[in-house]
Amino acid sequence: MDIHHSGQIPFVKIAMRNCTVTISGKAETLNEEVSESMFFSCTGQDIEKVEVYHPKEREHVQNSPLQPLFFENEQYEVMVVSKEQKELFLVNEMTGIKQKSRSVYGDGQSILFSTILLQNEIGYTTFHVMSGTEKIIAFTLEIFPTKMDYKSDYLSIVESINQSTYGMAYKLVGNTYLKGSLNLTVKDGNWLEFYHLISHHFQPFMKYIKQIEKQPTRTVLKERDFMRGDQLKKSDSLSIGYLRKHPNYFVPAKRGVRLKRNKYVIPNKVIGTSRSDTVDTFENQTVKWMLTTVENKLEQLFLHVMNRKEEYHRSMVKRNMIEEINRMQQAVKTVRSNFFWNQISTKSIYSIDRRIRQVPLYKEVCKYYMMLMRGITLNGEFYTLSLKNTAWLYEYWVYLRIRDLLQAYATLRTHNSIKITQNELFMNTGASHHEFVSKSGKRIYLFYQKEFRSKHTTTQRPDLVLTLEKNSGEYVNYVFDAKYRVHRKGHDLIPKEEDLNTMHRYRDAILNSKNERIIEKAIVLFPSNDKTSVDYFLKSIEKIGIGALPFLPTNEKIVQDFILGLLTKFN
């Protein structure tokens, strides 16, 4: 094992014909007992050998599975040595990664030293080694969390946010319909989002398609054609004009057009209008176009996954995603081959007309189609396949999870977490609120990033404020602040002292118009599975109104019992 004088180990060594890349990190950041596997890939011309350090084997290997090497809030060194004397750059588009670089030239070669600091970011990130506009090599790292378990906590948080988001959006769209035209492009970085969306909404989408086959819209098709005079039910200007130009088509008859006394004629050939019932309507043409679009998107998704399926080996997407895509493709093809859809013209639709969104069954199909093709636009590009800010994810998960806990004991009346704009669903990840009503009729409010302004002090903006109505009609407020930053005290993870001091500030600085305190208790929620320090913090909350509680998907009961106690006390 190679150890630099700085105590760092070369985690990754990439050898190319004219270049070498080495990524180094500290040995103490590694854990030999971790059961997770890490994704790593590199692309470039003339790559001769790639070696990755294996902590358990304590040597470099060239095969998988690989153990985690890169973690949040850690620093790593990248050294690029080129056999040609040219300017080198290390490029990464993620703003959550801090980077410092310097270059050395001499002896016909170039050396780039770059220090990268990973902050609260988890997931995949790609670095590019560039020389001018030439891309020499690109390598993708997978970054792991240090304060929570990857599988049981981090992925649960991401999945929980997804499910909560889709649940709110589904209910909102179910009561209305979207206006405006659709942007039908799926961005390269959002195929995972599209897969999650189509897995969630494919069955109800196809269910309404099949109902339309049984109860389609119909229209009367009018066609101009030559017919016998006795078949003409109603004459119009076109048929009369034709006979004026062709009087030779009149023949004597017992009944018909009277010319003279006891003399009648009838045309034996005339232009008339025939009517027939058809399902080739604009509504059905639009639905057929939707089916074709979904079929094409599934094909693109399948090709994308087949080409890069190794990236999804341990993400929140199910392991059988390829089989599921094939199943959905077959279902669409089966429906498209039905005789009903063969009767309908194939047309390109550039926008979904307002009329179709007001027809009962077709409105439902449009609703699901819009959610499939557009999804939910989150402020801050939440669904990108690259890095996710763990601190923000944890904070927003706390908000949604407490909302779910309240919803289990009270009825949700209104919220502004998701809005419908002219062209899309927009999830409001800024200040928002939920209003509930308990079984006893008391009002409950949950505010996210609510501002408290005061002329005596600066504006205070706690993460969460839970407001409960008392029997007297007055309201009592509880502050919950999600703090991903923790420090280790012995074997325990506890909140930082400065975060607990912030709770004191909230309680003292948030006042009403009479300059009276309105915050009953202020509590830090932090990511930990440790339960040994809970009693100390609970006593602190009870005694002085300031404390902290651990809160993770695998450790929810403490916070759940605390909130249930508040609801029972006041409602």
WODA-V981709 format. One record per residue. N is the residue number from 1. RES is the residue in one small letter. PHI is phi in whole degrees, -180 to 180 (999 if undefined). OMEGA is omega in degrees with one decimal (none if undefined). Layout:
{{N	RES	PHI	OMEGA} {N	RES	PHI	OMEGA}}
This chain:
{{1	m	999	179.1} {2	d	-86	176.7} {3	i	-125	178.1} {4	h	-71	177.1} {5	h	-62	178.9} {6	s	-82	-178.2} {7	g	86	-179.1} {8	q	-97	178.6} {9	i	-108	171.7} {10	p	-70	-177.9} {11	f	-71	-177.2} {12	v	-131	176.1} {13	k	-128	-179.1} {14	i	-117	179.7} {15	a	-108	176.6} {16	m	-122	-176.5} {17	r	-63	-177.2} {18	n	-119	-172.7} {19	c	-158	171.3} {20	t	-132	178.9} {21	v	-126	178.4} {22	t	-128	176.8} {23	i	-114	-174.5} {24	s	-120	178.0} {25	g	-152	-177.7} {26	k	-80	-177.9} {27	a	-67	-175.5} {28	e	-71	177.9} {29	t	-80	-174.4} {30	l	-90	178.4} {31	n	-131	-176.7} {32	e	-69	-174.0} {33	e	-90	-178.7} {34	v	-64	-177.9} {35	s	-92	-178.8} {36	e	-73	172.2} {37	s	-116	-173.6} {38	m	-109	173.9} {39	f	-96	173.7} {40	f	-147	176.5} {41	s	-147	174.8} {42	c	-145	179.7} {43	t	-133	179.5} {44	g	172	-179.9} {45	q	-88	174.2} {46	d	61	173.4} {47	i	-77	-176.5} {48	e	-98	-176.8} {49	k	-157	176.2} {50	v	-128	179.3} {51	e	-124	-179.0} {52	v	-124	-177.2} {53	y	-72	178.8} {54	h	-114	-174.8} {55	p	-58	-177.1} {56	k	-71	179.5} {57	e	-82	-179.0} {58	r	57	176.3} {59	e	-156	179.4} {60	h	-86	-178.6} {61	v	-126	-180.0} {62	q	-119	-179.3} {63	n	-131	179.5} {64	s	-99	5.8} {65	p	-80	-179.6} {66	l	-107	177.0} {67	q	-87	-179.9} {68	p	-58	179.4} {69	l	-122	-171.9} {70	f	-117	-173.9} {71	f	-132	178.7} {72	e	-62	177.1} {73	n	58	177.0} {74	e	-124	-177.4} {75	q	-112	-178.8} {76	y	-135	-179.4} {77	e	-111	176.1} {78	v	-117	177.7} {79	m	-121	179.0} {80	v	-117	179.0} {81	v	-115	178.9} {82	s	-108	178.8} {83	k	-76	177.0} {84	e	-111	-179.1} {85	q	-85	179.6} {86	k	-150	-177.0} {87	e	-74	-177.0} {88	l	-118	177.4} {89	f	-135	171.0} {90	l	-112	-171.5} {91	v	-116	172.3} {92	n	-145	-172.9} {93	e	-84	-176.2} {94	m	-79	-178.7} {95	t	-75	-178.7} {96	g	-81	179.9} {97	i	-116	177.2} {98	k	-91	-171.9} {99	q	-145	173.8} {100	k	-129	-175.7} {101	s	-134	171.6} {102	r	-148	-176.4} {103	s	-122	177.8} {104	v	-129	-179.2} {105	y	-123	176.7} {106	g	160	178.7} {107	d	55	176.3} {108	g	73	179.2} {109	q	-138	179.1} {110	s	-125	178.0} {111	i	-127	177.5} {112	l	-111	173.8} {113	f	-107	-178.8} {114	s	-136	176.0} {115	t	-106	179.8} {116	i	-116	178.3} {117	l	-114	177.8} {118	l	-86	-179.1} {119	q	-96	-178.4} {120	n	-78	-177.1} {121	e	-127	-178.9} {122	i	-132	177.0} {123	g	126	-177.7} {124	y	-97	172.6} {125	t	-146	-175.0} {126	t	-117	175.7} {127	f	-108	178.3} {128	h	-121	171.7} {129	v	-93	-173.5} {130	m	-119	168.4} {131	s	-132	-170.7} {132	g	67	176.8} {133	t	-96	-178.5} {134	e	-85	176.9} {135	k	-93	-177.1} {136	i	-82	-179.6} {137	i	-157	174.0} {138	a	-129	177.3} {139	f	-134	-176.9} {140	t	-111	178.4} {141	l	-108	171.0} {142	e	-111	-175.8} {143	i	-103	-174.7} {144	f	-110	176.9} {145	p	-78	177.2} {146	t	-111	-173.8} {147	k	-105	178.0} {148	m	-153	177.8} {149	d	-74	-173.8} {150	y	-63	-174.4} {151	k	-77	-170.9} {152	s	-77	-176.0} {153	d	-113	-173.9} {154	y	-62	-179.1} {155	l	-66	176.2} {156	s	-66	177.6} {157	i	-64	179.7} {158	v	-62	-178.6} {159	e	-66	179.3} {160	s	-64	177.6} {161	i	-64	178.2} {162	n	-58	-176.0} {163	q	-65	178.3} {164	s	-64	179.5} {165	t	-63	-178.9} {166	y	-65	179.4} {167	g	-63	178.9} {168	m	-67	-179.2} {169	a	-66	-179.2} {170	y	-61	-179.3} {171	k	-66	-179.1} {172	l	-67	-178.2} {173	v	-69	179.4} {174	g	-65	-178.7} {175	n	-100	-177.2} {176	t	-155	173.9} {177	y	-148	-175.2} {178	l	-81	179.8} {179	k	-106	175.6} {180	g	88	-179.3} {181	s	-88	-175.6} {182	l	-110	169.5} {183	n	-96	-168.6} {184	l	-97	-179.7} {185	t	-93	173.2} {186	v	-103	-177.2} {187	k	-66	-177.7} {188	d	-57	-177.1} {189	g	-83	-171.7} {190	n	-116	179.2} {191	w	-68	177.5} {192	l	-66	175.5} {193	e	-62	-179.0} {194	f	-62	177.6} {195	y	-62	-179.0} {196	h	-65	178.9} {197	l	-64	-174.9} {198	i	-71	175.1} {199	s	-66	-175.9} {200	h	-79	-170.5} {201	h	-117	-174.0} {202	f	-66	-176.4} {203	q	-62	177.3} {204	p	-64	176.6} {205	f	-61	-178.9} {206	m	-71	178.9} {207	k	-63	179.4} {208	y	-72	174.4} {209	i	-61	-178.9} {210	k	-68	176.1} {211	q	-68	177.1} {212	i	-65	177.5} {213	e	-60	-179.6} {214	k	-85	-177.8} {215	q	-131	-177.1} {216	p	-80	169.5} {217	t	-73	-179.5} {218	r	-129	176.6} {219	t	-147	177.8} {220	v	-93	-179.2} {221	l	-93	179.3} {222	k	-102	-179.7} {223	e	-132	175.5} {224	r	-86	-179.4} {225	d	-159	174.6} {226	f	-78	178.8} {227	m	-151	176.0} {228	r	-72	-178.0} {229	g	-62	-179.4} {230	d	-72	178.1} {231	q	-90	-179.5} {232	l	-78	-177.3} {233	k	-83	-177.7} {234	k	-148	179.9} {235	s	-86	176.6} {236	d	-137	-175.2} {237	s	-62	-179.0} {238	l	-70	-179.6} {239	s	-67	179.0} {240	i	-67	179.1} {241	g	-63	179.6} {242	y	-66	-179.1} {243	l	-69	177.1} {244	r	-63	179.7} {245	k	-82	-177.5} {246	h	-130	-179.9} {247	p	-68	-179.5} {248	n	-68	178.6} {249	y	-81	177.1} {250	f	-79	176.4} {251	v	-130	179.4} {252	p	-61	179.0} {253	a	-154	178.9} {254	k	-73	179.1} {255	r	-135	179.9} {256	g	157	179.8} {257	v	-84	-177.3} {258	r	-82	176.1} {259	l	-98	178.0} {260	k	-131	177.5} {261	r	-60	178.1} {262	n	61	177.0} {263	k	-128	-177.4} {264	y	-124	175.9} {265	v	-132	177.7} {266	i	-144	178.7} {267	p	-74	175.2} {268	n	-92	176.5} {269	k	-153	-176.8} {270	v	-155	174.3} {271	i	-87	179.1} {272	g	-132	-179.1} {273	t	-113	175.3} {274	s	-103	-178.1} {275	r	-120	177.8} {276	s	-145	179.7} {277	d	-82	-179.0} {278	t	-144	175.0} {279	v	-101	179.8} {280	d	-81	-177.4} {281	t	-100	178.7} {282	f	-62	-179.8} {283	e	-62	-179.5} {284	n	-70	175.6} {285	q	-63	179.0} {286	t	-66	179.6} {287	v	-65	176.8} {288	k	-62	176.3} {289	w	-63	176.5} {290	m	-60	178.7} {291	l	-59	-179.9} {292	t	-63	179.8} {293	t	-64	178.3} {294	v	-62	178.3} {295	e	-61	179.0} {296	n	-66	179.3} {297	k	-66	176.7} {298	l	-64	177.9} {299	e	-65	177.7} {300	q	-65	178.1} {301	l	-63	179.8} {302	f	-61	179.6} {303	l	-64	179.3} {304	h	-63	-178.6} {305	v	-69	179.7} {306	m	-63	-178.8} {307	n	-77	-174.4} {308	r	-133	-173.5} {309	k	-67	179.8} {310	e	-65	-179.8} {311	e	-72	-174.6} {312	y	-105	-172.3} {313	h	-64	-177.7} {314	r	-145	178.2} {315	s	-86	-177.0} {316	m	-74	176.6} {317	v	-74	-177.2} {318	k	-62	-178.8} {319	r	-67	-179.1} {320	n	-96	-174.3} {321	m	-63	-179.9} {322	i	-66	177.6} {323	e	-64	179.9} {324	e	-68	176.7} {325	i	-64	177.9} {326	n	-61	179.5} {327	r	-64	179.1} {328	m	-67	177.3} {329	q	-61	-179.3} {330	q	-65	179.3} {331	a	-64	179.2} {332	v	-67	-180.0} {333	k	-63	178.9} {334	t	-62	179.5} {335	v	-67	-177.8} {336	r	-64	-178.4} {337	s	-84	179.0} {338	n	-63	-179.7} {339	f	-59	-178.2} {340	f	-57	-175.9} {341	w	-77	176.2} {342	n	-70	177.9} {343	q	-76	-170.0} {344	i	-101	-178.6} {345	s	-67	176.1} {346	t	-98	-178.3} {347	k	-133	175.7} {348	s	-89	-179.1} {349	i	-109	-177.1} {350	y	-100	174.1} {351	s	-156	-178.8} {352	i	-88	-175.4} {353	d	-66	179.4} {354	r	-60	-175.7} {355	r	-61	-176.0} {356	i	-67	-179.1} {357	r	-81	177.2} {358	q	-115	175.6} {359	v	-89	-169.2} {360	p	-43	-176.4} {361	l	-67	-177.3} {362	y	-69	176.4} {363	k	-62	179.3} {364	e	-66	178.2} {365	v	-61	178.6} {366	c	-62	-179.1} {367	k	-60	-179.0} {368	y	-70	179.6} {369	y	-64	179.2} {370	m	-63	179.3} {371	m	-70	177.5} {372	l	-68	-172.7} {373	m	-81	-176.3} {374	r	-102	-175.2} {375	g	73	-177.2} {376	i	-121	-179.9} {377	t	-84	-178.7} {378	l	-102	176.6} {379	n	-63	-178.9} {380	g	101	176.4} {381	e	53	-174.9} {382	f	-65	-171.5} {383	y	-93	178.1} {384	t	-70	-176.4} {385	l	-83	-179.0} {386	s	-93	-174.2} {387	l	-73	173.7} {388	k	-121	179.5} {389	n	-72	-173.5} {390	t	-66	179.9} {391	a	-62	178.5} {392	w	-67	178.6} {393	l	-58	-178.8} {394	y	-64	179.7} {395	e	-60	-177.3} {396	y	-73	175.7} {397	w	-63	177.7} {398	v	-58	179.0} {399	y	-60	-177.7} {400	l	-68	-178.2} {401	r	-70	176.6} {402	i	-66	174.5} {403	r	-59	178.8} {404	d	-65	178.0} {405	l	-63	178.0} {406	l	-66	-177.2} {407	q	-67	178.5} {408	a	-74	-177.2} {409	y	-120	-179.7} {410	a	-146	-178.0} {411	t	-96	177.7} {412	l	-75	-179.8} {413	r	-100	-179.1} {414	t	-142	172.0} {415	h	-160	177.1} {416	n	-128	179.8} {417	s	-73	179.2} {418	i	-126	179.5} {419	k	-123	174.0} {420	i	-105	174.3} {421	t	-97	-174.8} {422	q	-62	-171.9} {423	n	-120	-171.7} {424	e	-162	167.5} {425	l	-83	-177.6} {426	f	-127	177.4} {427	m	-89	-176.1} {428	n	-84	179.3} {429	t	-95	173.0} {430	g	-94	-179.1} {431	a	-61	180.0} {432	s	-155	-178.8} {433	h	-153	172.8} {434	h	-128	176.9} {435	e	-116	179.7} {436	f	-121	171.7} {437	v	-130	-178.9} {438	s	-77	-179.9} {439	k	-63	178.9} {440	s	-88	177.7} {441	g	92	179.8} {442	k	-79	-179.4} {443	r	-88	177.9} {444	i	-131	179.3} {445	y	-122	173.0} {446	l	-122	-178.0} {447	f	-106	176.2} {448	y	-115	-179.9} {449	q	56	176.9} {450	k	-75	179.9} {451	e	-93	173.5} {452	f	-117	-177.6} {453	r	-98	179.6} {454	s	-150	178.5} {455	k	-77	-176.9} {456	h	-94	-176.6} {457	t	-149	-179.6} {458	t	-75	178.7} {459	t	-66	178.1} {460	q	-105	-178.6} {461	r	-138	176.9} {462	p	-69	-179.5} {463	d	-62	-175.8} {464	l	-132	172.5} {465	v	-129	176.9} {466	l	-100	-177.3} {467	t	-112	-177.6} {468	l	-118	178.0} {469	e	-87	178.6} {470	k	-90	179.6} {471	n	-61	-179.5} {472	s	-77	-176.9} {473	g	93	176.3} {474	e	-79	-177.1} {475	y	-119	176.4} {476	v	-121	-172.7} {477	n	-118	175.8} {478	y	-125	178.8} {479	v	-100	172.8} {480	f	-124	179.9} {481	d	-119	178.9} {482	a	-82	-178.9} {483	k	-123	179.9} {484	y	-75	-179.6} {485	r	-76	177.2} {486	v	-136	172.8} {487	h	-133	-174.4} {488	r	-93	175.4} {489	k	-120	-171.6} {490	g	69	177.0} {491	h	-100	-174.8} {492	d	-103	171.0} {493	l	-100	-178.2} {494	i	-133	179.1} {495	p	-66	176.5} {496	k	-73	-178.2} {497	e	-61	-179.4} {498	e	-65	178.1} {499	d	-72	175.3} {500	l	-67	176.7} {501	n	-65	176.5} {502	t	-62	178.2} {503	m	-65	175.1} {504	h	-61	-179.6} {505	r	-64	178.6} {506	y	-58	-176.7} {507	r	-65	-176.4} {508	d	-85	-172.3} {509	a	-95	-179.3} {510	i	-90	-174.0} {511	l	-126	174.4} {512	n	-93	-176.9} {513	s	-66	178.6} {514	k	-95	-178.1} {515	n	60	176.6} {516	e	-105	176.3} {517	r	-64	178.7} {518	i	-121	178.1} {519	i	-95	-179.8} {520	e	-74	-179.7} {521	k	-145	177.4} {522	a	-129	-169.2} {523	i	-131	173.3} {524	v	-88	172.1} {525	l	-107	-173.7} {526	f	-134	-176.4} {527	p	-81	178.3} {528	s	-160	173.3} {529	n	-100	-179.0} {530	d	-74	-177.7} {531	k	-118	-175.6} {532	t	-74	-177.1} {533	s	-94	-175.6} {534	v	-64	-177.7} {535	d	-59	179.7} {536	y	-62	-177.6} {537	f	-71	177.4} {538	l	-64	177.3} {539	k	-65	178.1} {540	s	-65	178.1} {541	i	-64	-178.0} {542	e	-70	-173.6} {543	k	-84	-174.8} {544	i	-118	177.5} {545	g	80	179.0} {546	i	-128	178.9} {547	g	-177	-177.9} {548	a	-150	178.4} {549	l	-138	176.1} {550	p	-73	-176.1} {551	f	-151	176.6} {552	l	-147	176.9} {553	p	-56	178.6} {554	t	-93	-179.5} {555	n	-148	-175.7} {556	e	-102	-167.9} {557	k	-62	-176.9} {558	i	-63	179.0} {559	v	-68	179.3} {560	q	-60	179.1} {561	d	-66	-179.7} {562	f	-65	-179.4} {563	i	-67	177.4} {564	l	-61	176.8} {565	g	-63	177.4} {566	l	-66	-179.6} {567	l	-64	179.0} {568	t	-67	-177.6} {569	k	-66	-173.3} {570	f	-102	-175.3} {571	n	-128	none}}
